[in-house]
């Protein structure tokens, strides 16, 4: 057993793609916090590579939520557009 405090986690800078991706899914209700993290990661990967569609990236995340897929995609797209990210 250790007596040291856990390591601190450094937050992403506000202008980074990582912060943009995770902020775009921050208010999505999920069954587990890790579902939201996985969804944010998949959005981030899509922002980096732009392979496939954003719809596919969200579907492949396997996020467990009560929000319909179409509404989930629209929410994420809207948040990304608010941040100035072009979605085709």
QUIQUI-V370234 format. One record per helix or strand of 3 or more residues. SS is the DSSP state (a for helix, b for strand). FROM is the first residue (numbers start at 1). TO is the last residue. If there is no record, write none. Layout:
((SS:FROM:TO) (SS:FROM:TO))
//
This chain:
((a:17:24) (a:33:49) (a:54:60) (a:69:82))
//
